[in-house]
Amino acid sequence: MTEIFINNKLIDLNSLTVDGVNSYDYPDFTDAYIATGYYEDGTSIEDSDLDSLADMNPDLVNALANGVSL
């Protein structure tokens, strides 16, 4: 996976967690969303920025929901 920036800050992709993952929705997980995450400098990502991150990277959300290692 390539590096992803929000607000000119590098995202720590390994810190991202997803919620809304329901087995009946496999493999699409349309209700999944990024619940928490941190920038590389350790600061938490605001909810609105998590929403933007998910909107700009739907494949990332799906990969996390499917348990793919980044």
MODELLER restraints for C-alpha pairs under 7 A, 6 or more apart:
rsr = mdl.restraints
at = mdl.atoms
rsr.add(forms.Gaussian(group=physical.xy_distance, feature=features.Distance(at['CA:1:A'], at['CA:70:A']), mean=6.36, stdev=0.5))
rsr.add(forms.Gaussian(group=physical.xy_distance, feature=features.Distance(at['CA:4:A'], at['CA:10:A']), mean=5.97, stdev=0.5))
rsr.add(forms.Gaussian(group=physical.xy_distance, feature=features.Distance(at['CA:4:A'], at['CA:11:A']), mean=5.73, stdev=0.5))
rsr.add(forms.Gaussian(group=physical.xy_distance, feature=features.Distance(at['CA:5:A'], at['CA:11:A']), mean=5.71, stdev=0.5))
rsr.add(forms.Gaussian(group=physical.xy_distance, feature=features.Distance(at['CA:9:A'], at['CA:39:A']), mean=6.54, stdev=0.5))
rsr.add(forms.Gaussian(group=physical.xy_distance, feature=features.Distance(at['CA:10:A'], at['CA:39:A']), mean=5.67, stdev=0.5))
rsr.add(forms.Gaussian(group=physical.xy_distance, feature=features.Distance(at['CA:10:A'], at['CA:40:A']), mean=5.67, stdev=0.5))
rsr.add(forms.Gaussian(group=physical.xy_distance, feature=features.Distance(at['CA:11:A'], at['CA:38:A']), mean=6.32, stdev=0.5))
rsr.add(forms.Gaussian(group=physical.xy_distance, feature=features.Distance(at['CA:11:A'], at['CA:39:A']), mean=4.33, stdev=0.5))
rsr.add(forms.Gaussian(group=physical.xy_distance, feature=features.Distance(at['CA:11:A'], at['CA:40:A']), mean=5.60, stdev=0.5))
rsr.add(forms.Gaussian(group=physical.xy_distance, feature=features.Distance(at['CA:12:A'], at['CA:38:A']), mean=5.73, stdev=0.5))
rsr.add(forms.Gaussian(group=physical.xy_distance, feature=features.Distance(at['CA:12:A'], at['CA:39:A']), mean=5.08, stdev=0.5))
rsr.add(forms.Gaussian(group=physical.xy_distance, feature=features.Distance(at['CA:12:A'], at['CA:40:A']), mean=4.80, stdev=0.5))
rsr.add(forms.Gaussian(group=physical.xy_distance, feature=features.Distance(at['CA:13:A'], at['CA:70:A']), mean=6.88, stdev=0.5))
rsr.add(forms.Gaussian(group=physical.xy_distance, feature=features.Distance(at['CA:14:A'], at['CA:70:A']), mean=6.74, stdev=0.5))
rsr.add(forms.Gaussian(group=physical.xy_distance, feature=features.Distance(at['CA:15:A'], at['CA:37:A']), mean=5.09, stdev=0.5))
rsr.add(forms.Gaussian(group=physical.xy_distance, feature=features.Distance(at['CA:15:A'], at['CA:38:A']), mean=5.84, stdev=0.5))
rsr.add(forms.Gaussian(group=physical.xy_distance, feature=features.Distance(at['CA:16:A'], at['CA:34:A']), mean=6.67, stdev=0.5))
rsr.add(forms.Gaussian(group=physical.xy_distance, feature=features.Distance(at['CA:16:A'], at['CA:36:A']), mean=5.66, stdev=0.5))
rsr.add(forms.Gaussian(group=physical.xy_distance, feature=features.Distance(at['CA:16:A'], at['CA:37:A']), mean=4.29, stdev=0.5))
rsr.add(forms.Gaussian(group=physical.xy_distance, feature=features.Distance(at['CA:17:A'], at['CA:34:A']), mean=5.76, stdev=0.5))
rsr.add(forms.Gaussian(group=physical.xy_distance, feature=features.Distance(at['CA:17:A'], at['CA:35:A']), mean=5.64, stdev=0.5))
rsr.add(forms.Gaussian(group=physical.xy_distance, feature=features.Distance(at['CA:17:A'], at['CA:36:A']), mean=5.36, stdev=0.5))
rsr.add(forms.Gaussian(group=physical.xy_distance, feature=features.Distance(at['CA:17:A'], at['CA:37:A']), mean=6.46, stdev=0.5))
rsr.add(forms.Gaussian(group=physical.xy_distance, feature=features.Distance(at['CA:18:A'], at['CA:32:A']), mean=6.44, stdev=0.5))
rsr.add(forms.Gaussian(group=physical.xy_distance, feature=features.Distance(at['CA:18:A'], at['CA:33:A']), mean=5.43, stdev=0.5))
rsr.add(forms.Gaussian(group=physical.xy_distance, feature=features.Distance(at['CA:18:A'], at['CA:34:A']), mean=4.40, stdev=0.5))
rsr.add(forms.Gaussian(group=physical.xy_distance, feature=features.Distance(at['CA:18:A'], at['CA:35:A']), mean=5.12, stdev=0.5))
rsr.add(forms.Gaussian(group=physical.xy_distance, feature=features.Distance(at['CA:18:A'], at['CA:64:A']), mean=6.65, stdev=0.5))
rsr.add(forms.Gaussian(group=physical.xy_distance, feature=features.Distance(at['CA:18:A'], at['CA:65:A']), mean=6.36, stdev=0.5))
rsr.add(forms.Gaussian(group=physical.xy_distance, feature=features.Distance(at['CA:19:A'], at['CA:32:A']), mean=5.60, stdev=0.5))
rsr.add(forms.Gaussian(group=physical.xy_distance, feature=features.Distance(at['CA:19:A'], at['CA:33:A']), mean=5.61, stdev=0.5))
rsr.add(forms.Gaussian(group=physical.xy_distance, feature=features.Distance(at['CA:19:A'], at['CA:34:A']), mean=6.43, stdev=0.5))
rsr.add(forms.Gaussian(group=physical.xy_distance, feature=features.Distance(at['CA:19:A'], at['CA:35:A']), mean=5.78, stdev=0.5))
rsr.add(forms.Gaussian(group=physical.xy_distance, feature=features.Distance(at['CA:20:A'], at['CA:31:A']), mean=5.33, stdev=0.5))
rsr.add(forms.Gaussian(group=physical.xy_distance, feature=features.Distance(at['CA:20:A'], at['CA:32:A']), mean=4.30, stdev=0.5))
rsr.add(forms.Gaussian(group=physical.xy_distance, feature=features.Distance(at['CA:20:A'], at['CA:33:A']), mean=6.22, stdev=0.5))
rsr.add(forms.Gaussian(group=physical.xy_distance, feature=features.Distance(at['CA:21:A'], at['CA:29:A']), mean=5.95, stdev=0.5))
rsr.add(forms.Gaussian(group=physical.xy_distance, feature=features.Distance(at['CA:21:A'], at['CA:31:A']), mean=6.53, stdev=0.5))
rsr.add(forms.Gaussian(group=physical.xy_distance, feature=features.Distance(at['CA:21:A'], at['CA:32:A']), mean=5.02, stdev=0.5))
rsr.add(forms.Gaussian(group=physical.xy_distance, feature=features.Distance(at['CA:21:A'], at['CA:65:A']), mean=6.19, stdev=0.5))
rsr.add(forms.Gaussian(group=physical.xy_distance, feature=features.Distance(at['CA:22:A'], at['CA:29:A']), mean=6.70, stdev=0.5))
rsr.add(forms.Gaussian(group=physical.xy_distance, feature=features.Distance(at['CA:28:A'], at['CA:62:A']), mean=6.88, stdev=0.5))
rsr.add(forms.Gaussian(group=physical.xy_distance, feature=features.Distance(at['CA:29:A'], at['CA:62:A']), mean=6.59, stdev=0.5))
rsr.add(forms.Gaussian(group=physical.xy_distance, feature=features.Distance(at['CA:29:A'], at['CA:65:A']), mean=6.75, stdev=0.5))
rsr.add(forms.Gaussian(group=physical.xy_distance, feature=features.Distance(at['CA:32:A'], at['CA:61:A']), mean=6.93, stdev=0.5))
rsr.add(forms.Gaussian(group=physical.xy_distance, feature=features.Distance(at['CA:32:A'], at['CA:65:A']), mean=6.62, stdev=0.5))
rsr.add(forms.Gaussian(group=physical.xy_distance, feature=features.Distance(at['CA:33:A'], at['CA:54:A']), mean=6.89, stdev=0.5))
rsr.add(forms.Gaussian(group=physical.xy_distance, feature=features.Distance(at['CA:33:A'], at['CA:61:A']), mean=6.40, stdev=0.5))
rsr.add(forms.Gaussian(group=physical.xy_distance, feature=features.Distance(at['CA:34:A'], at['CA:50:A']), mean=6.21, stdev=0.5))
rsr.add(forms.Gaussian(group=physical.xy_distance, feature=features.Distance(at['CA:34:A'], at['CA:54:A']), mean=6.57, stdev=0.5))
rsr.add(forms.Gaussian(group=physical.xy_distance, feature=features.Distance(at['CA:34:A'], at['CA:61:A']), mean=6.64, stdev=0.5))
rsr.add(forms.Gaussian(group=physical.xy_distance, feature=features.Distance(at['CA:37:A'], at['CA:44:A']), mean=6.02, stdev=0.5))
rsr.add(forms.Gaussian(group=physical.xy_distance, feature=features.Distance(at['CA:37:A'], at['CA:45:A']), mean=5.60, stdev=0.5))
rsr.add(forms.Gaussian(group=physical.xy_distance, feature=features.Distance(at['CA:38:A'], at['CA:44:A']), mean=4.31, stdev=0.5))
rsr.add(forms.Gaussian(group=physical.xy_distance, feature=features.Distance(at['CA:38:A'], at['CA:45:A']), mean=5.22, stdev=0.5))
rsr.add(forms.Gaussian(group=physical.xy_distance, feature=features.Distance(at['CA:39:A'], at['CA:45:A']), mean=6.50, stdev=0.5))
rsr.add(forms.Gaussian(group=physical.xy_distance, feature=features.Distance(at['CA:54:A'], at['CA:61:A']), mean=6.22, stdev=0.5))
